[in-house]
Amino acid sequence: MIGPGDLIALVTFEGAVYPNLAVTRERLGRPQQAPHALAAALTHWLRRRDLWLEVRGRQIHGIATARPLAGPGVWQIDTLIDAGDGDGAVLGALLAQAEEEALRSAVRMLLLRMPAAHGDAVAEVRACGFEPVLAERLWRAPTAGRLVARESSLEVREAAEADWFGRFQLCERLLPASARRVLAPTYEQWRAMLEQQWLGRRPHDLVALEGGRIAGCLGLGRCQGGAQIELQATSSEAAAGLLRAAGPRLTAGEPLFALTPAGATAVESALASAGFELQDEYVLLSRRLMRPVEEAVPARMGAAAPAGG
């Protein structure tokens, strides 16, 4: 954590630009750049965000910040800047500080999204104990007004509060098993790990139904590059129906982005057919800090079953 004495180091950081290696949904479509260092400090003090510095002598060599996701037990690292010599020491020191503070706050998981193009930095983060969970791909349509989605016979309607468990089941069906164990092991933990800041205060959510079961869902929000959708679907027909229903809710003149798990064939096919093109690739990494009790205390072989069991 930082204090007033760190302002000298912050001032020496000004004037140089280093890429922010952490990517949030809000920043999709925006060129990679570092936030203003003093602005990051003020954000910490005024909003009580967690911020860590790596300072050597009178010079700052790195900045990291984190924020809680939908639940308090999961933090997302949303700033990660290495202004050192690139040997991994700065990233390691920043992530160690973040992990120490997260443990004090009873946080069980850290999540971090990074550009896949920064392969060396990803390798350094992995050396700090983070594991890749999901490869993601960013799709872009030049303007929402040119979005052309084919018709679908499926029912599409506004999402309701009662749909949340069905959306969880949809996510479980679509995620690879390795990602499901991290991002959606239980309904409660899945809800806690949702990245919802980009949706704003009045999100637009749609669901597609097939045989009374949720076959797809779409969330509509903002990012710094334009409008953004989050699209999940079991079939290209469900994806197309959701895209078509979202059309009237979009502003015609701005770019439209969609972040998808790599290999989501049905969704990516529907996006390509609607005029989206692949723009960037990312890797989502996780660091689990607290093991579930059932893993921390394994059952002994031959232990007696509980009474009444």
C-alpha positions, 0 to 999 in steps of 0.5 A: 500500500502507498503513503504520502512519502511515495509521491516523490517516486510517483513524480519521477514516473511521470513523462514515461509511458509503459503498457498496462498489462491488465485488461478489463472489459471496460478497456477493450478496444482501447490502445494499451497505455499506462494510466497517469501515475498520480491519477492512479494514486488519487483513485486509491485514496479517494475510492479506497482501491487497493494499489501497490508500488514497486519503488527502488530508491527514489524511482517507481518501477511498477504499479498494480491495482485490483478491484473486487468483482461481483462478490467480495471473495474475488479480485481482478487485477486491473492495473499491472505496469512494469517500468523496470528492466523486464526481468520479471522481478517487478511483476513478481514484487507487485503480485506478491504485494497483491497476494499478501493484501488479498489474503488479509482480506480473505480473498480466495481468487485473483483474476488477471486478463493479459494480451496474448501478444505479451508472451514474455510478461504472461510467462513471468506472471505464470512463474508467480503462480498464476495459471491460464484459465481461458484463451479469449478472442476479441471481435469487432464490427465497424459500426453497430448500424451495419450489423446483419444477423439472420433470423431465428425461430427461437424465442428471445426475451429480456432476461429475468431474475429467475433466469440466473440459475439457467444462465449458470447451467448454460455457462457450465455447458459451454466452458471447457472442463478446466475453466469450469473448475475455476470460474464456475465450480458452484453457482455462488462462486460463479456469481461472485466471479462475474465481471459486471462493471462494464455493464453499467447501472442499467444493463440490457440482458437477453436470453434465447429459449429452446424447449423452455431451456436457456440456449443463449444469453447476451449482455449489452454494455460499454467499453472504451472502444464503443459498445460491447456485447457478451454472447453465449450460445449453444448454437449459431441459431441462438446466437443469431437470434440474440444478435438480431434482438440486440440490434435496436438497442445499439447506437448505429454509429459506434464500433461494437465489440464481443469477447468470446472464449476461443473455440466457441464455434457457434458464437464465433460463426454467428459473429463472423456472419454478422460482420465481425472480424477478429481483432485481438487475443487475450489470456485469462489467468487465475491465482487461487489463494485459499483452498476449499476445506474439503481439499485442505483436509482430505478424508482419511481412508477407512474413516467411519461415516457420520452417524445417520449417513 
